[in-house]
Amino acid sequence: MIMEVKIIPVSAMADFVGELLKQHKVLAPVRRDGICVYDWLASPQQFDLTCTIPRNSAKAALLPRTEVLFHYQLGKDKDEVIPPPAPKPQVLLGLHPCDIRAINVLDAVFSAEPAPDQPYLARRALTTLIGHGSPDDVPAAFFLDLGIDPLDNRDSDLFLVPLGSGRYALEIITDKGRSLAPAYQSFKNAASEDLALIAEYRRQSAAKVKQGYDLEALQIKLEKIFESSVWNDIHDKCVGCGICTFLCPTCHCFDIQEETRGNKGTRVRVWDTCQFELFTRHASGHNPRLSQKARTRQRIMHKFCYGIGKFKIPFCVGCGRCVIYCPMNNDLRTILKKIQEIPGA
């Protein structure tokens, strides 16, 4: 439920962001060498409102690429474990609704019993999400086909709605969002005509959303075609570089490594990917996914079969990053079309 709506002129957006930076780390879309990426802001002027879906995702703010889990020192009589510094409050600003949906996936995975991930949950508890309404014409993105509305403010703590004429509406949605009141309280409340305009924009946006994929049927079909020859065609282009998984906002595979020197050491979590041969290689040398075909199949099964089966949500949000940046142009939309067209499965 929306608690309050403020109007922020684009010319004053830096003032809003500057107030956020006084108490929080802020991750937001910025331009680096002309490319839109999520990065930590050093100044409020870096926030780029013209970005839609940045090249990377925001998941590194919650699941860092490299994360120290703890340090340790082995002693003659006793071992000592030293925790890393506690996480600090942070704001993820300007997130596209599909990236908000991706955080829902991470939340489901890392809060799952019987072993909720405490480092992730500690960081998540100190994170405030500010969504950003976006045009629906994002190249290669297919979030509309997955039922994601580009003006969907659900699961955001605050949400920015572009109103045109150099203005944004800031919707305050949760108590966590309200805690940022020092950053927005100086701005004017939305007038009745502003609220009517927002409602009309939402009506128009919702009308464009479609369910291009029958996810339940897709899950059932995938369960039946595990040994199908279709995987020969699907994996043929793939070179196993892993760019699709590292840029994906929902992929969350990791490795645990030990960095030791003498009697001291550090346990580190680092990103990994199911697309690498080493990922599933056992200490014995056996590898249950020795071929790229098996690894490609795993990626698709994880997103559209296993995730739906266990968590009731797809592990894909249609952001299109894997489509745009795959060096072999192995288009996920084409893959899903091939699977849907398999007769009799």
N, C-alpha and C positions, 0 to 999 in steps of 0.2 A: 504494500500500500504506500502510495506517495504521501509523504508527510508535509512537504513544502516544495514550492517551485520558485526559483530565483531567475532573474534575467541578467546575463553577463554579456556586455558588449565585447566583440572580438578585440577591440582596442584595449580592453581591461583584463583580458584573459591572463596576461603575464602577472598582473597584480594577484589574481586568484592563485596561480601556480606558485608565485613567490611566497605567499602565506603558507602554502602546503610545505614548501621546502624548509620552512623555519623549524618544523617539528618532525619531519619525515624524510626518508629517502623516497625519491619519486622516479618511477620508471615510466617512460612515455615515448610515443613515436617522435623520432628526430630524423634529420637528413644527414647521412654520412656519404660524402662524395656523390651526392645526388640520389642516393638510394635510401628509401625509408626503412628504418629499423627501430626496434625497441631498444632503448638505452637509458642509463641513469642520467638524470638531468644535473648539469653543473650550474645552469642558470635557467630562469623561467622562460626566457626568450627562445630556448631551444625547442620547446614543445611545438610540433608541427600539426596544425589542425587539418591540413590538406591530405595527410596520410589516411589511407583506408585500412588495408591489411599489410602491415610491415613484413619485410622478408623473413625475419626470425619471429619466433613466438615469445610470449611473456613468461613461459614456464620456468626459465632460468631464475626468475625472482623467487620462486617457490621450491624449485628443485635445481639447485645450482649445478653448473656443468662439472665443477669439482668442489666437493664439500668435505671438510674435515669432520669426522664423526667424534673422534676423541684422540688425544695423545696418551701415551703410556710410558712408564719407566719400570723396568724389571729390577727388583731388588733381591738381595740375598734372603731376607726374611719376609719381605712383603712387596707386592707390586702396587704401583700407584697409577690411577687413571685420572687424567686431567681433561675435563670437558672443554669444548671450544667456547668462544665468547657467545653470550646469549644474542638471539636475533633482535633487531631494532624495528620499531614501527615503520611501515612502508606503505606507499600508495602506488597502485598500478593505474595510471591515468590514460584515458583515451583508448580503452580496449574496445575493439569491434565485438559485437554480440557473439560472433562465433568463437572468439577467443575467451569470452566469459563462459560459454558453454564448455569449452575445453577444460577450464579450471574445474568445472563440475565433475568432469571425468577424473581428473587427478584427485579431487577430494574423495570421490567414491573409492578409488583404488587405495589411497594412502590412509584412509580411515577405516578400512575393512578389518573386521575381526578375523582371526584371533590375534593379529599382530599389527595394530595400528602403528604407523610410522611417526614416531615422536618428533624427530627433527623437522619433518614436513609440517606436522600439525602445529608445532610451536611457531613456525614462520607464518603459517596461514592465519593463525589467530591474531597476528599483528599486522595483517594485510587488509587494506581497504581498496575496494574495486570501484573505479569510476569508468563506466561504459561510455561509448561515443556512438551516437546514431550515425549510420553510414548510408551512402547511396547503394542501391542494389546492383549497380552495373560495375562490379569489380571483376577485372579480367581473370578468367580461368576459375573463379570461385563458383561453387555450386551449393552454398549453404541454403539457398532458397529451396532446392530440391530435397534437402534434409529437414525442411520445416522450420528453419531458423529465420526469424524476422529481423531485418537490419535495424529496426527501431525497438527491439525487445529489451526492456529494462529489467526483466526478471533476473535475479541473482546478482545484480549490481547493488552497490551501497549508495552510489549516486550515479546519475546518468545525464549526459550532455545531448540535447536535442538541437540540431541546427534549425534556426527559424528563418534564415535569410536576412537580408538587409543588415548584415554585420552583427547579428545577435545570436546568442545561444540561450536555451532554457536549461537550467540545472535543476534536475529533480532529486530531492533528498528522499531516500527510500527506506533506509534502515537506521537503527540507533548508532551503528558504526559510522554511517554517513553523517548523521547529525553531530557526531563528535568533532567533525571538521568545521563546525559553525564559524570559528574565528576566520576561516578563509573565505566564507561566502556571505556572512551576515550583513556586510555593508552594501550588498547589491539589492536592487529593488525586487519586491515580490512580483510575480507574474500577474498581469491583468487578466480579466475574464476573456478578452479577445485573444490573448496569448494562449490560454488554456484551450480555447476552441480550436486554434490553429494547430496546436500539438495533437489534439484528438483527431483532426482531419488528416494530418500527416500520418498518424498511426493507422487510420482506416485505409488510406491509400496503400501504405506499406504492407499491411496484413493481407490485402487483396492480391498481392503479387507472390505471396508464399504458396508453394505447392509441395506436395509430397511426391517428388519425382521417383522415389525408390520405396517400394514396399519392403520395409526393413524386416518385418517378421517373415515374409516369404523368402527374402534373400538369406536370412539366417538358416532357414530350413533347407534351402537349396544347397548352401555351402556345406551343410552337414552330410549331404548325399553325394557330393562330387569330390570328396577328398582325393580319390585316386583317378579322377578324370584326366583325360589327355588335354583338356583345355589349359591346364597349367603349363604344358609345354609351350604353347603360344604366348601365354601371359608373361612367363619369365624370360623368354628368348632375348628381349632387348636389355634386360637388367644386367648391370655390371657389378652390382653389389657395393656401390660406393657409400650407401647409407645416408645420402643427403636428404632423402624423403623422411627418414625417421628423426634425424637431428633437427630439421626445420619444423616437423610436425608438432602442433601444440599439445597433443595427447600422448604421444609416445613417451614412455617413462622407464624403459629398461636401463639398468645400471650394473656396474661391476664394483666390487669391493677390493681395494688394494691395500697392501701393507708397505709402508715406507719406513725402513729401519736403519739405524746406525748404532752399533754397539748395543747397549741395553735400553736404548730409547727408540720409540717408534710412533707412528701416526697411522691410524686407520682412516682411509679416504674412500668416499663414494664418488664415482665418475660416471658420466653418461656412457652408455654402450648401445648396441643395436643388434636386433635379431637378424640383420642382413649381413653380419660378419660371420665368417666360418668359425672363428675362435669363440664366439659367444656361447655355443652349445657343445664345445669340445670338452669331453670328460678328462679327468686326470689320467684315466687308463688309455686315452688316445681315441676312444670311440666317440663318434659324433652322430647323433640321431638326425641331424639336418646337414648332411654332408654336401648336398647339391644346392645350387642357387635356386633351383626349382622349388625345393622344400622350404627354403628361406623366404622366397617370394610368396609362396602359399601361406606361410605362417603370418606374414604381415596382413594379408587380406582377411584371413580367418580371425585374427585377433581383433580387427576393427569391426567386422560385420557379422561375426558369429559368436566368438567366445565372450566378448564384451557385452553383447546383448543378452547372451544366455545367463551370465553371472550377475550383471549389474542392471540389466533392462535398459541400457542406453548404448547407442553406437559409439565406437571409439574413433569416429571421424566426424568433423564438424563442417566439412566442405569449404575450408579456407582457401584451397587451391595452391598452396605453397609447393606441394609435391608435384603438381602439374606444371607449374611455371619453371621450377628449378631443376627438374630431372634432366641430366645431361643427355639422356637417350630418348627423351620425349615419350616415356612410358606412362601414358595418361591414365590416371585412376578412373576417370569417367568412362573411358573406353573399356577398361577392364571390367567394370561393373556391368556395362552394357553386354559384353560377351557372356558374362555369367548369367545375366537375366535371360538371355536368348537361348540358353541350353535347353533343348526340348526334353520333356519327360522327367526332368530331375525334381 
